[in-house]
Amino acid sequence: MFEGLMTFFASLGFGIIFDLRGTKLLVAALNGMIGGVVYNVLLTNNSSTLSLFVASVVISIISGIMARILKCPTTTFLIAALIPLVPGGQMYYTVLDIINNDITAAVNDGLKTVVDACSIVIGCVFISGLELALNSLQRRYLNKHF
């Protein structure tokens, strides 16, 4: 519960930075909160990579739906909601390991950071590609039958 509230406020803050207003700001913050809750619930029994992937898929789906409803770009909701999931702590520890000249730990932390960041990207790209494919099929179907 606490993590969900914190991701709500983090997404709200990034929404303000990106100049979102009114309903769009609230939707972006709620989207971030939902993504944060999904991540934390899945993290209890799964790896952070899988948890980040599923959370980014959920955030991407909600962003796509709300973008159609509110008639604005998907990235309006996506960016502010995804930023709290970025593995910044892991990036910090990677740099700290480099400074402390612990190359083995730096490589391990760096690879974990890259894999987690890639899982976020893959989740977003997966939903974006699925949405493009469905839109293409819908246009083809409508053009042939109507």
N, C-alpha and C positions, 0 to 999 in steps of 0.2 A: 504494500500500500504506500509506504513512504517513498519507495523508488519511483512508483507511478506519479506521485505528486511532484517529485523532483524533476522527472523528465517533462512533466507538464510545464513547469516554470522555466526549464531550460529551453524548451521549444518555443514557449511564449516570448522569452528574451530574444531568441534568434529571429522570431517572427517580427518583433519590434525593430531589430537591427535591419531586417530586409524590407522594412516599411510596409508590412501588412497591417490592414486596419479592419476593425469591425468583425464581421462574421468570418472572414478569411483568417484573421489572427486566431480566433477561437478554434476554428477547425484545425489549423496547423498545430496548435498546442494540444488539442485533444488527440490528434493523430499521433503526435510524439508520445503522449502519455500511453496510448494503446500499444504502440510499438515497444515502449519501455517495459510495460507490464508483461507483454508477450515474451520479450527477451528474458526478463527476470524469472518468470514462471518456467520457461524451458531450460534455463541455466541450471536449475536445481538438479535435473536428471540428465542433461546433455552437455556436449562441448560448447564452448563459446562460439565456435565457428558455425555450428548448426543453428544455435539460438539466434545469432546475428542474421543468418540467411533467412530464417522464417520470419523474424521481426521485420526485416526489410521488405519481404514479400507482402506482409500484412500492410505495412505503411504504404507501399506502392499501390496496392489494390485500393485502399481507402483514398489515397491521393487522386487516383484516376477517376474514381466515382465522384468525388467531391468537385473535381475540376470540371466534369461534365455538368453537374448540377449547378455550380456557381459560374459556369462559363468563363473559365480562366485557365492558364497553363497548369499542367500537372506539377511542374517544379515549384509553383507557389506554395504548395503544401508539403512537397517531398523534401526539399532541402532543410527547412526548419525542423521537420520531424526526424530526419536522419542524423543530424549533427550530434545529438546527445549519444548516439550509438557508436560513434567513431572511437576506435581504441586509442585514445590519447594517452592514457596511463601507460600502456605498453610501449608507445613511442618514446615516452619520457624514460622508462627503464632501459630501453635500447640505447639511447644516447648516454645515459648514466653509466651503463656497462662499457661503452666505448671510452668514456672519460676515465673510468677506473681501469682501463686496459684489460678488461676481462672479455676477450674476443669470443670465447665459446658461448658465454651467456649472452653477449651482444648478438651473435648469429641466431641463437635460439629465440631470443625475444624479438629480434627483427623479423624472422620468418613467421613467427606467430602473429605479429602485427600485420604483415603483408597478407597472410592467409585470411585473417579476420576482416581486413579491409576489403579484400577481394570477394569475400562471401557477401558483404553488403552490396557491392557493385553487381555481382552476379544475380542476386535477388531482384534488384531493380531492373536490370536488363532483361531478365527472364519475363517479368510481368509486362514490361514495355513491348517486348517482342511478341508476347502472347496477345496483347491488346492490338498491335498492328496487324497481326494475322487474322484476328477475329473481325477487325474493321474491314480488311480486304475481302474476306469471305462474305461479309454482310453486304458490301457494295456489289460484289459479283452476283450474289443471289438476288438482290433487289433489282439490278439492271436486267437480269434474264427473265424475271417473272413479272415485272411491272413496267 
